[in-house]
Amino acid sequence: MNLVAPRILFLIAIISVGGFVSAANPTLSAHLLSVKKIWDRAPHNAFTDLIRFKSRWYCVFREGDVHAKGEGKLRVLVSKDGEAWESAALIEEKGRDLRDAKFAITPDRRLMLNGGSADPADHSPKGSFYSVVSFSKDGRAWGPLRGSSYQPKALLMQSSAPYTGWAKKELTADVGGDQIGGPAILRVPDGGLIGAGRRFSDKPSKEQRTGLFLIDAGKATLTNLLMFPSGGDTSYPGLVWYNNQLWISYYSSHEEKSSIYLAKIELKRR
């Protein structure tokens, strides 16, 4: 079957429900159950996503020499239990910087990677940046990269079936109006919206860290819940709800080298 690539990139969220409904009572607590480093073999490991597909965990991220220079490759890891991880694939495009990959599962049960391909010398929109997709049945053998066309946006958008009408709002943060870097969003079973991305700690230094926050879609506000062990070059989380826990992949350089981490979170309503 043919899969039509989505036409909007860089959305903070697309929520398939009717109307902007406020999140549940924001008296939500988040407890960090565990966090572990799962990969650090490249000089710079960053920009993650996480998914559970056919009873396996998959994590994808960029491997390169530095944050935004030179060629980049997409490393796909696989795990049966989320504890032991191994490389499943390394996707590359000669002379290009592959980055910012995200997973999806197609209606015909294939795994899809959607990411960006940049000129290693110029990552600006004018520097021949374009989007690419690739497909796999098992997370190991991937098809050729295909170009996709998108329109840049940065909005919270909401719709109900048949998804012909959309409402939109701009999100605001509860702490000094700081921006969210590399965000991801997930609706948890009780209907609440959870997000994660690069925030600022409450320290006087306002150090950048990757954090978890509650989203009130009705008010279009964010409330901090938890900061992960992180710092420096950090963000781009992937979120999965599994067995009543929130699983999160992210990258951070708080232990000197930019590495990939996996955290497990328990959420409770107080």
Secondary structure, 3 states (H helix, E strand, C coil): CCCCCCCEECCCEEECCCCCCCCCCCCEEEEEEEEEEEECCCCEEEEEEEEEECCEEEEEEEEECCCCCCCEEEEEEEECCCCCCEEEEEECCCCCEEEEEEEEECCCCCEEEEEEEEECCECCCCCCCEEEEEEECCCCCECCCEEECCEECCCEEECCCCCCCCEEECCEECCCCCCCEEEEEEECCCCCEEEEEEEECCCCCCCEEEEEEEEECCCCEEEEEEECCCCCCCEEEEEEEECCEEEEEEEECCCCCCEEEEEEEEEEEC
